């Protein structure tokens, strides 16, 4: 069973709203860096970056971050004798003393964000890390909260939230999947 909870128009309005909130919170974007968690978090980060360019004509440095080897569930998710594919960051970006805006698609237990913060330390010690989440579904296992949230969607643990993006799914929408 599938229910579309964010359609394409709502998706783009949410990107716009989050972009406006970032601009409002940062009078100057000179010290800001955008980091998108691969895969869909990185695509959402690109959309936000381009929206900020459209709104105020300022380009913020950005990179895509692969957190594969920082996950605490790596051994449970990989079949035996299988090596995970690590694609690294899209580029090296020194985040030392920068205000990092970390972006991901869905916030669930908080473990992906913890892994991303661990991975981010390889790029320097950020002055501050803010978190952008497109959909917050609850059920935290770690004390992590987002600074910018596209939509809060209360779910059961059995349900799944799927953020779909043009690059990976051919559309922009969010679906709630239930058994």
Buried (B, 14 or more C-beta within 10 A) or exposed (E): EEEEBBEEEBBBEBBBEBBBBBBEEBEEBEEBBBBBBBBBBBBBBBBBBEBBEEEEEBEBBBBBBBBBEBBEEEEEEEEEEEEEEEEBBBEEBEBEEBBBBBBBBBBBBBBBBBBBBBBBEEBBEBEEBBBBBBBBBEBBEEEBEBBBBBBEBEBEEEBBBBBBBEEEBEEBBBBBEEE
